[in-house]
Amino acid sequence: VVTCGPDQPTRWSIRDSVTGYTIGAGARVAGAIDTIIHNGKEYINACDHGRELQLAVTTTHGECYNPTEAGSEDDSGGSATTSELLGVSTTGNVLRTTIRPAFWMIPGQCEAGCGCAVNTARVSNYTMDKAVSFNPKGTLNSFEYLADVHVPEEVSHLQLESPTGYMTGDFNQFWTIDPSTGAVVDVPSPGEGKGWGSSHPVCLGTTGGEHVMCAISALGADQYVLFDFSHLSPEQEATTKWSIVRIWGSLSSGTVLSALSYVCLGTLSDVRACIPQVAKAFGYVPLERTLYRVNVTDYNLPTRLRKV
């Protein structure tokens, strides 16, 4: 696990006996995914509680009201989380968790991007359930990420990253992939601390496409985004980020938002085969926009990443 602090020994994991992939979660991050390993290669950066592979909610207040699965900014690289883990199991080789996410900012905290925290408590009343399992619909080199987010209040706008993944810093090669055809397009870095948005799923990988991860939403997505922080040092700070973004307007209290995503991983050739296969299985509907710039302040980014 690539962390910047001590880890707790309490952990849960599932393993794909066919491909050898292992997905792990720890109590330190309230059961968020903090490691994905294949052939000894770590995919995930878990340096603080804003990274990992996790769910995150923002409203009209941005990070000033930002329930975050793994914990708060105040948890930093420590061994504990403010988020409350209510249940966890790995029965049937399926990782299931239920949590109450912490707000990213603690009461009274202020940031340049959004002002001061709107929340008056450290833990939100949102509830997040997820179930993670390997090889959905018979597709190798993939896992299914099914999540429900219970909205406890009336909101006029809600953005859900469902999920977002922070990779180790050597995942600094970028592509987009057309789920209808499997066509892959090389994408340049958006620049240090900057991001791209795309109508097609984005892929992040190591040099030569030896290790690659792509994700696609089965329930629609308003955009796919990537960010590049691979220039940061020391090494454990370096990271890149992808996200599946969904956006809603007015929602009433008690609304349950469902997310169903498929994550393909392996070599670039593996994901070129995997993404069209899962897309065909659920009936992919393409978005209209192409590659475009996105605003760093609109996404769940740890403070030290937003400042670069």
Secondary structure, DSSP 4 states (H G I P E B T S, - for coil): -B-SS---S-EEEEE-TTT--EEEEEGGGTT-EEEEEETTEE-BB-SSTT-SEEEEEEBTTBGGG-EETT--GGGTTSS--SSEEEEEE-GGG-EEEEEEPEESSPTT-EETTTEE---SSSB-S-EEEEEEEESGGG-SSEEEEEEEEE--S-BS-EEEEEEEEEEETT--EEEEE-TTT--EEEE----TT-EEEESS-EEEE-GGGSSEEEEEESS--SEEEEEEETT-SSGGG-EEEEEEEEEES-B-TT-EEEEEEEEEEESHHHHHHHHHHHHHHHT----S--SEEE-GGGS---HHHHT-
